[in-house]
Amino acid sequence: MKKTRVVSVLLALLLLLALPFQQADAASSKDVKEGAGTSTITELLKDVYANEQELDSYKFDGNINLGLILPETEEVEPELAMIFEMLKDIQIDISGAYKKDPMQLEANIDLTLKGDIETKFTMPMVMTQEKMWVKLPDSPLLPLPKELKGKFIEYDLAELAELSGQPASTLDYDLQMKLNAEIMNLVVELFGKDFYKEVDPSTVTIPEGVEADKVIKFELTNETIKPFIDTVLNDMLPKFVELLDNPEYLETLGLTAEDIKLLKEAYAAQEEINVDEVVAEFNKFLKINQLDEIIVITEDNYISYGKGTVDVTVIVEEEEAFTFKLSSIKTKSNVNEEFDFSIGIPSGEYVLPFEKLLELEEQALNSGI
């Protein structure tokens, strides 16, 4: 039973972290495969996700809303109660742009904690193949030292990878994209037929101005969880391990051939898992209120809009539970068009090297601040 419980917990984490938000943004120009309009959902999604590899540039816009509703209790200290109240409603708004060659990504990230006193943090960031620049948020709650105000902290990605013990190949963006595409092909191949379906665009709320030729919906419930778990355990995990046999993928994930060998041996040595027991254990502690994603596809076979929702209740004890909610909206525009970046590459007086930040922190610690 202990093994069954561990498996069910891992599956719950997979749902919360990977589904339905496992879809990478995908788009393309009009150069798509002929006959896609008459393809199956699986083939259609494979075509759409393959197009991501061909993207030259795009702008993006979206938001994520998070909510964690904990059990009410009278024993919580006021400071914790204030934190719990803020966790009920967190909004993250993201807008930015991407160009493939040379690789450049920029984003403006706004984090809003609503609660009794609404607090907003803004954090612009820029990234290239070699470096990343982040401007730390400055607010009355978390005022920045004068040396950091208006500055972008510059990080050398190769040095950061070295400090974390990761190989430089983890920074190979093209290789990461290739791995993501392989994983998406695997997901669509295994789940496309039974968990994705085409729905009438008129039955879905789509923002004005968004082109919608086809709408695909992914949905999972407690009633349909058994075949999903069965597919994950008996098909997806073994094939994912096989995928990692590629030495390039091992490096980009920071793994070694020995790691995969041990994983295979552990998987082969495990006792047969009773899917019915896993499902029963899963349903004991996790109630899926809503878990779905809407994927809007244009006539040219790219994703113009996506919306995902996770709403689950986690049962800690028989009479104690908390609810986790996550919703996400994402749009893409200006696909493969020429445009100027709004932030650009930070330089000169607006840049503070990461090493200088470490020096400032050390000085603050030594002075007792």
C-alpha positions, 0 to 999 in steps of 0.5 A: 500500500505504501508503494501505491500511495507514493505512485498516486502522489507522484501522479497528482504532482504530474497533474498539477504541474504538467497537465493541462499546461504541458503544451508549449506555445506553437505557431507557424507561418502558412507553410503547413502540411497539406491535408491537415484539415482532414487529419485526426486530432492526434495528427493535427496536434503533432503538426501544430507542435512541430511548427514550433520548431520553425518559428522565427519570431512572435509576441506573446501575452497572457496571465496566470491566476493562482489560488490556495485556499487553506482550511480555516482555523482560529489558531493561526497567528495574524502574520500567517493569516495575512499570508494565507489571505494573499495566497488566495488570489495571486495574479501574474501578467506576462507580455513580451517578445521572442526572436529565434536567430539570434535568440532573444527573449524579453518579458515584462512580468507583473505579480499582483498579491490581492488580499486585504492590501493589494501589492504589485511587483514588476520585474522586466527580464531579457535573455539571450543565448549567453546572458540574462538580465533581470530588474528586481522589483522595487516596492514600499514593502521591499525597497531596494538599496539605491545601488540596485534601483533602475538596474538590470542584474546581469547573469552569465548563463554558462557561469550559473550552470557551472555554479549549479553543477550543470553542463553547458549543454543545458543552455542549448536552446535548440536542443531543448526545443527538440526534446520538448517536441519529442515529449509533446509527440509522445504525449499526443500519441498516447493521449490524443485519441482518448483525452482530446476532442474537437468542440464547436468554437461557438461553445467556447468563450474566445476573446474578440479578434482571435482567429479560430478555425478549430478548437481542441479540448483536453479534459480529465476528471476523477471518472476518467482518471483510471485509463489516464493513470494506466497509460502513464504507468504502462506506456508513457513512463517506459517510452520516456525512459527510452527517449532519454537514451539519446546522449544529447538529451541526457546532457541537456537534462544534466543526467548521465548514462549511469542515471538512466541505467539505474532508472531502468533497473529500478523500473524493471525490478519493481513489482507490478503496480495494481492500477485499481489500487493506485486509482483508489488511493488517488481518489481518496486524497484528490478531488478534481473539480476542473482540469481542462485546457482549450486550444484554439487553432487557426486555419493556418494551423497555429495556436492563436489562444489557449486557456487552461484550468486546474481546480482540485481539492486535496484531502489531508485528513477526513475532515480537513482539505485545501483547494488549489486553483490555477488558470492560465490564458496565453495568446501569440501575435506577430508570428514570424514578423519583423518588430522592435523589442520594447526593452532591448539589450540592457547596457552601460549604466543600467547594468549591474554584474551579478558579482557586484550584487554578491559584493553588496549582499556581503557588505550588507551582511558584514554591516549587520543590515 
